[in-house]
Amino acid sequence: MNIHKRTSLLMMLDSAIVLFSIYACYFVLHPYLNVFTNNMLLVSSLTIFLAHHLFAWRLGLYRKVWSYASVGELKSIVKAVTFTIVAVMIVQFALIQDIYWRVLSLTWMLHVILIGGSRFSWRVYADSRFKEEKTNGRKRTLIVGAGAAGTMVARQLLHSHEAELSPVGYVDDERTKQHLEIYGVKVIGYLKEIPELVKKHRVENIVLAIPSLSKHELADIIKICIDSGAKTQQIPRIEDLMTGKISVNAMQDVKISDLLGREEVELDMEAISKKITDKTIMVTGAGGSIGSEICRQVMRFSPKQLILVGHGENSIYLIDQELRNNFDGVTDLRPVIADVQDRARIFDLVEEYRPDVIYHAAAHKHVPLMEYNPMEAVKNNIFGTKNVAEAADTFGVANFVLVSTDKAVNPPNVMGATKRFAEMIVQNLAKGSKTKFAAVRFGNVLGSRGSVVPLFKKQIAAGGPVTITDMRMTRYFMTIPEASRLVIQAGALASGGEVFVLDMGEPVRIFDLASNLIKLSGYSEGEIEIRESGIRPGEKLFEELLNESERQSEVVFPKIYVGKATPITKHELVYLLEKIPSLTGAVLKELLVGTANRRNVEEIKDTIGST
């Protein structure tokens, strides 16, 4: 029905109601009067007719959607009727210096009842019709949280034709809300009862609607929800729901990162702004998972120039285009194709652009792959870092931050050992340089290239099995934005030679990660098998962020620690770097791993000499 037809019908209905109200009240109170010949009654009825339509129009009674009527709409009706009766009183007093108080009081009451009843009856009809529709193909949904957000979700689900979900109840830990009904939906239990309620009420979907929860509390509830077997989702931002930017149909799937149970690292905006705003920044490995996110974070601070250095032309092209499309053009972007192993090229770049800060994220990071290709790890992770770091020292770069890894701690593998070598290179340079060198260690980055999560998702999409190396294996995890923020924050905190470490909470068992990802994908472990494949070359069961000799308790920034990682001497480092290119196979690995684990350098020399 178009708006003009709808308005005409409402006006006709209201005309009948207002005329009926005043004539009925006169007849009830003055049955002996001839209501059709009384001049005052005719004038009053004409006044009430015109005044009602005037005030109803002014207060928007003909524009409201009555299927959503609530207290606000009732107030508008009362106002319109009251103003109408007041107008009649003024006319009566002007004409006969008297007011028919009893008639007008009764007319006001009947007017409110009939106008309100006609409107709210449509609300009742719409509610009953929508509830009937909910049983046809819509998923039975449990709402976690009976507060403002949860009740808003319930209301929108109940009144949306497009919604795919039908609320069957709320769960809330507030005792006073138990068994109450809000918008016709009942609070049916507590959070701990979710698994039982899912079975009892045949729940297919769970919607988390408690935006005030901490990350730790949210993670605990998510675990309960996904263990119930129902698909678990979260509401969008409450502001977007309220303003109508996003509908309830835009529920967000719970992400595996939500299970980390840790508040993400926030930046010291003022300190970082001093280092980055209106400065020249260079990022190596700018097309990679971490490097590209560092670029996105850096752009928030409006650097004068951002140099995007990478070996793969496609990845550099993509991040360059993304930054140009998403930011306002204040920053001069320079995409550069270069290999950090090309010492002359790197020195030319640093001399040409004279960056104030270099974030060095270019590296080979795949553990088993580097076991088969140790010299490639050496060339990229050790000599690539040496080239960029020494160029920074030579041309007076203010800050240099190396992206490192927890695999550099007590490494049994080539990749971790080469990253520890890279740390020792920048630590040695820091001793006599004007450049502030620092390294940043973090664990596995969720969703980065080569990490387990994309592999698990691919295996789940193929119907399984999901392969894990060992049921006992644990890893520290963080998100890509967290990792990038840590790198940027470290640059602001560095005074020279530090190894910064993020407090990453408790390590996560890889089996649990795989199991949760299967459930978040809508499957049970019975449908997707988890299969153990055995530890791969170079892998450890447990990772560490610092070894015992490096540990110290001082927190330099919320969730950020500084380790006391001690490098070998400059003389020893120079000797080993000279020898590495001539070694191969087991001897090369022994040198790398032995040095990274602080074996006696004289023993390593003997090993080299014996070959």
C-alpha positions in Angstrom: 0.0 0.0 0.0 1.5 3.4 -1.0 1.8 6.2 1.5 -1.0 8.4 0.0 -3.5 5.6 0.2 -2.4 4.6 3.7 -2.7 8.2 4.9 -6.2 8.6 3.4 -7.4 5.4 5.1 -6.1 6.5 8.5 -7.7 10.0 8.1 -11.0 8.4 7.2 -10.7 6.1 10.2 -9.8 9.0 12.6 -12.7 11.1 11.2 -15.2 8.4 12.1 -13.6 7.9 15.6 -13.6 11.6 16.6 -17.1 12.3 15.4 -18.4 9.1 17.0 -16.6 10.0 20.3 -18.1 13.5 20.8 -21.6 12.5 19.7 -21.6 9.3 21.8 -20.5 11.3 24.9 -23.1 14.0 24.4 -25.8 11.3 24.1 -24.6 9.4 27.2 -24.5 12.5 29.4 -27.4 14.4 27.8 -29.8 11.7 26.4 -32.7 14.2 26.4 -30.9 16.6 23.9 -31.3 16.2 20.2 -27.7 15.8 19.2 -28.4 16.6 15.6 -30.0 20.0 16.1 -27.8 21.3 19.0 -25.8 24.2 17.4 -23.1 24.1 20.1 -22.6 20.4 19.5 -22.4 20.9 15.7 -19.7 23.6 16.2 -17.8 21.4 18.7 -17.9 18.4 16.4 -16.6 20.5 13.5 -13.8 21.9 15.7 -12.8 18.5 17.0 -12.8 17.1 13.4 -10.5 19.9 12.0 -8.3 20.2 15.1 -7.7 16.5 15.3 -6.4 16.2 11.7 -4.3 19.3 12.2 -2.5 18.1 15.3 -2.4 14.5 14.1 -0.6 15.7 11.0 1.8 18.0 13.0 2.7 15.2 15.4 3.2 12.7 12.6 0.5 10.2 13.4 -0.1 9.5 9.7 3.6 8.9 9.1 4.4 6.4 11.8 4.9 2.7 11.2 2.3 1.3 13.6 3.6 -2.3 13.4 6.5 -1.0 15.6 4.4 1.2 17.9 5.6 1.7 21.5 5.5 4.2 24.3 6.7 7.0 22.0 3.7 6.6 19.6 1.3 6.4 22.6 2.6 9.8 23.8 2.0 11.3 20.4 -1.6 10.1 20.4 -2.2 11.6 23.9 -0.7 14.9 22.8 -2.8 15.1 19.6 -6.0 14.3 21.5 -5.3 16.7 24.3 -4.5 19.6 22.0 -7.7 18.8 20.1 -9.9 18.9 23.2 -8.2 22.1 24.3 -9.1 23.7 21.0 -12.7 22.7 21.4 -12.7 24.2 25.0 -11.4 27.5 23.6 -14.1 27.6 20.9 -16.9 26.7 23.4 -15.7 29.4 25.9 -15.4 32.0 23.1 -19.0 31.3 21.9 -21.0 30.8 25.1 -18.5 31.6 27.9 -18.9 28.1 29.2 -17.3 24.7 28.7 -18.9 21.3 28.7 -16.4 19.8 31.1 -18.0 16.4 31.6 -18.7 15.8 27.9 -15.2 16.9 26.8 -13.5 14.8 29.6 -15.3 11.7 28.5 -14.7 12.5 24.8 -10.9 12.8 25.6 -10.9 9.3 27.2 -12.9 7.7 24.4 -10.9 9.5 21.8 -7.5 8.2 23.3 -8.9 4.6 23.7 -10.3 4.4 20.1 -7.4 6.1 18.3 -4.8 4.2 20.4 -6.7 0.9 20.1 -6.9 1.2 16.3 -3.2 1.8 16.0 -2.0 -0.7 18.5 -4.3 -3.4 17.2 -2.1 -3.3 14.0 1.0 -3.8 16.2 -0.6 -6.8 17.8 -1.6 -8.2 14.4 1.9 -7.6 13.0 3.5 -9.3 16.0 1.3 -12.4 15.7 1.9 -12.6 11.9 5.7 -12.3 12.3 5.7 -14.9 15.0 3.9 -17.3 12.7 6.4 -16.6 9.9 9.3 -17.4 12.3 8.4 -21.0 12.3 8.9 -21.3 8.5 12.6 -21.9 7.7 14.1 -19.5 10.3 16.8 -20.7 12.6 16.0 -21.1 16.3 18.3 -18.6 18.0 19.4 -18.2 21.6 20.5 -14.6 22.6 23.3 -14.3 25.1 22.5 -11.2 27.2 19.2 -9.7 28.1 20.5 -6.2 28.3 20.1 -3.2 25.9 22.0 -4.9 23.1 20.3 -8.3 23.5 16.8 -6.9 23.6 17.5 -4.7 20.6 18.6 -7.8 18.6 15.4 -9.6 19.7 13.2 -6.7 18.7 14.8 -6.4 15.2 14.7 -10.1 14.6 11.0 -10.2 15.5 10.1 -7.3 13.2 12.3 -7.9 10.2 11.1 -9.7 7.2 14.7 -10.3 6.0 15.9 -11.8 9.3 17.0 -15.5 9.0 16.9 -16.0 12.8 14.0 -16.5 15.2 14.7 -15.8 18.9 13.6 -18.6 21.3 15.0 -17.1 24.5 17.7 -15.1 26.3 20.4 -16.4 28.7 21.6 -13.9 31.3 23.5 -14.3 34.6 21.5 -11.6 36.3 19.1 -13.4 38.7 16.4 -10.7 38.7 15.9 -11.2 34.9 15.2 -14.9 35.1 11.8 -16.0 33.7 11.0 -12.4 32.6 9.7 -11.7 29.1 11.1 -8.9 26.9 9.3 -8.3 23.6 7.6 -11.6 24.1 11.0 -13.5 24.4 11.7 -15.2 27.8 14.9 -15.3 29.8 15.3 -19.1 30.0 18.5 -19.6 32.0 22.1 -18.8 32.9 25.2 -18.7 30.7 26.5 -22.0 32.2 23.3 -23.7 31.1 23.8 -22.9 27.4 24.7 -26.5 26.3 21.6 -27.9 28.0 19.3 -25.1 26.7 20.6 -25.7 23.1 19.5 -29.3 23.3 16.2 -28.6 25.1 15.1 -25.8 22.7 16.6 -27.2 19.5 18.8 -24.1 19.1 20.6 -23.8 15.8 22.2 -20.3 16.3 23.6 -18.4 19.3 24.0 -14.7 19.2 26.4 -13.0 21.6 25.0 -9.6 22.6 27.0 -8.4 25.6 29.3 -5.7 24.2 30.6 -4.7 27.6 32.5 -8.0 28.1 36.3 -8.1 28.4 38.2 -10.3 25.9 38.9 -12.9 28.5 35.2 -13.1 29.6 34.1 -13.2 26.0 36.5 -16.1 25.2 35.2 -18.2 28.1 31.6 -17.7 26.8 32.5 -18.4 23.2 34.1 -21.7 24.3 30.8 -22.7 26.1 28.8 -21.7 23.0 30.8 -23.5 20.4 31.0 -26.7 22.6 27.2 -26.7 22.5 27.3 -27.4 18.8 25.3 -24.4 17.8 26.7 -21.8 15.3 27.9 -18.9 17.3 27.8 -15.3 16.1 28.3 -11.8 17.5 26.3 -8.6 17.1 27.8 -5.8 15.0 28.8 -2.6 16.9 25.8 -1.5 18.9 26.1 2.1 17.5 25.7 0.7 13.9 22.6 -1.3 14.9 21.0 1.7 16.6 21.7 4.1 13.7 20.5 1.5 11.2 23.9 1.4 9.3 23.9 -2.4 9.8 20.9 -4.7 10.1 20.7 -7.7 12.5 21.1 -9.9 9.4 24.7 -8.7 9.4 25.7 -10.8 12.3 29.5 -11.4 12.5 30.8 -14.9 12.8 33.0 -15.5 15.8 36.6 -15.5 14.7 39.3 -17.9 16.0 41.2 -14.8 17.3 38.2 -14.1 19.7 39.3 -17.3 21.6 42.7 -15.9 22.6 41.0 -14.3 25.6 43.4 -11.3 25.6 42.9 -7.6 25.2 44.8 -6.5 22.1 47.8 -4.2 22.5 46.9 -0.5 22.1 49.3 2.1 20.9 50.9 5.0 22.7 49.6 7.4 20.0 51.6 10.4 21.2 55.0 8.7 21.4 54.5 7.0 18.0 53.3 10.2 16.4 56.5 11.9 17.3 58.4 9.1 15.5 56.3 8.7 12.4 54.2 11.8 11.6 55.7 13.8 8.8 58.7 11.5 8.7 60.1 9.1 6.0 59.4 5.5 6.9 60.8 2.4 5.1 59.2 -1.1 5.4 61.0 -4.1 4.0 58.8 -7.1 3.2 56.0 -4.6 2.8 54.0 -7.0 0.7 53.9 -9.8 3.4 51.3 -10.4 6.1 53.1 -8.4 8.8 54.8 -5.9 6.6 51.6 -4.9 4.9 49.8 -4.5 8.2 52.7 -2.4 9.5 52.2 -0.1 6.5 48.4 0.2 7.3 49.1 1.1 10.9 51.9 3.6 9.9 49.6 5.3 7.5 47.3 6.3 10.4 50.0 8.6 11.6 50.4 10.5 8.2 54.1 10.0 7.5 55.6 12.3 4.9 56.8 9.4 2.8 56.4 5.6 3.0 58.8 3.4 1.1 57.3 0.0 0.4 60.2 -2.4 -0.2 59.6 -6.0 -1.4 60.9 -8.7 -3.7 57.5 -9.8 -5.1 56.1 -7.3 -7.6 52.5 -8.4 -7.2 52.4 -8.2 -3.4 54.0 -4.7 -3.5 51.5 -3.6 -6.2 48.6 -4.8 -4.1 49.6 -3.0 -0.9 50.5 0.1 -2.8 47.0 0.2 -4.5 45.3 -0.6 -1.2 47.0 2.3 0.6 46.3 4.7 -2.2 42.6 3.8 -2.2 42.1 3.8 1.6 44.1 6.9 2.7 43.8 10.5 1.7 47.0 11.1 -0.3 48.9 13.1 2.3 51.7 10.5 2.3 54.0 10.1 -0.6 54.0 6.4 -1.4 57.0 4.8 -3.1 56.6 1.1 -4.2 60.1 -0.3 -4.6 61.0 -3.7 -6.0 64.3 -4.8 -4.3 65.8 -7.9 -2.7 67.4 -7.4 0.8 70.1 -9.8 -0.3 71.3 -7.3 -2.9 73.6 -5.2 -0.6 74.4 -2.5 -3.2 70.7 -2.0 -4.1 69.7 -1.7 -0.4 72.5 0.8 0.4 71.5 2.9 -2.7 67.8 2.9 -1.5 68.6 4.0 2.1 71.0 6.6 0.8 68.4 7.9 -1.7 65.4 8.1 0.7 67.2 8.7 4.0 64.4 7.2 6.1 63.9 8.2 9.7 62.6 4.7 10.7 63.1 1.3 9.1 60.8 -1.7 9.9 62.6 -4.8 8.7 59.9 -7.5 8.1 61.5 -9.2 5.1 62.3 -12.8 6.0 61.9 -16.5 5.2 59.8 -17.9 8.1 58.6 -21.4 7.2 60.3 -23.8 9.6 60.3 -27.2 7.7 61.0 -25.5 4.3 64.1 -23.8 5.7 65.3 -27.1 7.0 65.5 -28.2 3.4 66.9 -24.9 2.2 69.3 -23.7 5.0 71.4 -21.5 2.8 68.4 -19.5 1.5 67.4 -18.9 5.2 71.0 -17.7 5.8 71.1 -15.4 2.8 67.7 -13.8 3.5 67.4 -13.8 7.3 71.0 -13.2 8.2 72.7 -11.4 5.4 69.6 -9.6 4.3 69.2 -8.3 7.8 72.9 -7.4 7.9 72.6 -5.4 4.7 69.6 -3.4 5.8 70.9 -2.8 9.3 74.3 -1.7 8.2 72.8 0.6 5.6 70.7 2.1 8.5 73.8 2.6 10.5 75.8 4.0 7.7 73.3 6.6 6.7 72.1 7.6 10.1 68.6 6.2 10.3 67.1 7.2 13.6 65.3 3.9 14.4 65.6 0.4 13.1 63.2 -2.4 14.2 63.7 -6.0 13.4 60.7 -8.3 13.2 61.8 -11.5 15.0 60.1 -14.6 16.3 59.7 -16.8 19.4 61.4 -19.5 17.4 64.7 -17.6 17.9 64.6 -18.9 21.6 66.6 -22.1 22.1 66.1 -22.9 18.4 66.5 -26.6 17.2 65.9 -25.4 13.6 67.5 -23.3 10.9 64.8 -20.7 10.6 64.9 -19.9 14.4 68.6 -19.9 14.4 68.9 -17.5 11.5 66.5 -15.1 13.2 68.5 -15.3 16.4 71.6 -14.5 14.3 69.7 -11.5 12.9 68.9 -10.3 16.5 72.6 -10.6 17.4 73.6 -8.5 14.3 71.3 -5.6 15.3 72.3 -5.9 19.0 76.0 -5.7 18.1 75.4 -2.7 15.8 73.4 -1.0 18.6 76.6 -0.8 20.8 78.3 1.8 18.8 75.7 3.3 16.5 73.6 6.5 16.6 70.8 4.4 15.2 68.5 2.9 17.8 68.3 -0.8 17.0 65.7 -3.1 18.5 64.2 -6.5 17.8 60.6 -7.6 18.4 59.6 -11.2 19.1 56.2 -12.6 18.8 54.6 -16.0 18.3 52.5 -17.4 15.5 50.4 -14.8 13.7 46.8 -15.9 13.1 45.9 -15.7 9.4 49.4 -14.8 8.1 50.7 -16.6 5.1 52.0 -20.1 5.9 50.3 -20.1 9.4 48.2 -23.1 10.5 44.8 -21.3 10.4 44.6 -20.9 6.6 45.8 -24.5 6.2 43.1 -25.8 8.7 40.4 -23.8 6.9 41.4 -25.2 3.6 41.4 -28.8 5.0 37.9 -28.2 6.6 36.5 -26.8 3.3 37.7 -30.0 1.6 35.9 -32.2 4.2 39.0 -33.0 6.2 41.0 -34.5 7.7 42.6 -31.6 9.6 46.2 -32.6 10.2 48.2 -31.6 13.3 51.7 -32.6 13.9 51.3 -33.7 17.6 48.4 -33.7 20.0 50.6 -32.2 22.7 52.0 -29.3 20.6 51.3 -25.7 21.9 52.0 -22.3 20.4 51.6 -18.7 21.3 49.2 -16.8 19.0 48.5 -13.2 18.2 46.6 -11.3 15.5 48.2 -9.6 12.6 47.2 -6.1 13.9 48.6 -7.0 17.3 51.9 -8.1 15.8 52.2 -4.9 13.7 51.3 -2.6 16.6 54.0 -4.3 18.7 56.6 -3.6 16.0 55.5 0.1 15.8 55.4 0.5 19.5 58.8 -1.0 19.9 60.2 1.6 17.6 58.9 4.3 19.9 60.2 2.6 23.0 63.7 1.6 21.8 66.8 3.1 23.3 69.2 0.6 21.6 69.8 -3.1 21.6 66.5 -4.3 23.2 64.6 -7.4 22.4 60.9 -6.6 23.0 58.4 -9.4 23.8 54.6 -9.3 24.0 52.8 -10.8 26.9 50.8 -13.3 24.8 48.9 -14.9 27.6 48.8 -18.7 27.8 50.0 -20.9 24.9 47.3 -22.6 22.9 47.2 -26.3 22.2 47.2 -26.8 18.4 44.6 -29.6 18.8 42.3 -27.2 20.6 42.8 -24.6 17.9 41.9 -27.2 15.2 38.9 -28.4 17.2 37.5 -24.9 17.8 38.0 -24.0 14.1 36.0 -27.0 13.1 33.2 -26.1 15.4 33.2 -22.4 14.3 32.9 -23.7 10.7 29.7 -25.4 11.6 31.0 -29.0 11.9 31.5 -31.5 14.7 34.7 -33.4 15.3 32.8 -36.5 14.2 32.2 -34.9 10.8 35.8 -33.6 10.3 38.6 -35.9 11.6 41.7 -34.5 13.3 44.6 -36.6 12.4 48.1 -36.6 13.9 50.9 -36.5 11.2 54.1 -36.3 13.4 56.5 -33.5 14.1 58.1 -32.0 11.0 61.8 -31.3 10.6 62.9 -28.5 12.9 59.7 -28.2 14.9 59.5 -28.1 18.7 56.6 -29.2 20.9 56.6 -26.1 23.0 57.7 -22.6 22.0 59.2 -20.0 24.4 59.3 -16.2 24.2 62.4 -15.8 26.4 64.8 -18.4 27.8 65.7 -18.5 31.4 68.8 -16.2 31.1 66.8 -13.6 29.2 63.9 -13.2 31.6 63.2 -10.1 33.5 59.9 -8.9 35.1 59.9 -5.2 34.1 57.0 -4.1 32.0 58.0 -1.1 29.8 54.6 -0.7 28.3 51.3 -2.5 29.0 51.8 -6.1 27.9 55.3 -5.5 26.6 58.5 -6.8 28.2 62.2 -6.3 27.4 64.3 -9.5 27.4 68.0 -9.5 28.4 69.1 -11.3 25.3 72.9 -11.2 25.2 74.6 -11.5 21.8 78.0 -13.1 21.1 80.9 -10.6 20.8 81.4 -8.6 17.6 84.7 -10.5 16.9 83.0 -13.9 17.2 80.1 -12.7 15.0 82.4 -11.4 12.3 84.3 -14.7 12.3 81.1 -16.8 12.0 79.6 -14.6 9.3 82.8 -15.0 7.3 82.6 -18.8 7.6 78.9 -19.4 7.0 78.9 -19.0 3.2 81.4 -21.8 2.8 79.5 -24.3 4.8 76.7 -26.7 3.8 74.4 -29.4 5.2 74.8 -30.7 8.7 77.8 -28.5 9.5 76.0 -25.3 8.5 73.0 -26.3 10.7 75.3 -27.2 13.6 77.0 -23.8 13.4 73.7 -21.9 13.2 71.8 -23.8 16.0 74.9 -24.1 18.2 75.6 -20.3 18.0 72.0 -19.4 18.5 71.9 -21.6 21.6 75.1 -20.0 23.0 77.4 -22.9 22.5 81.1 -22.1 23.1 82.4 -20.5 19.9 85.8 -22.3 20.2 83.9 -25.6 20.0 82.1 -24.4 16.9 85.5 -23.4 15.4 86.8 -26.9 16.1 83.7 -28.3 14.3 84.3 -26.1 11.3 88.0 -27.0 11.3 87.4 -30.7 11.4 85.4 -30.5 8.1 
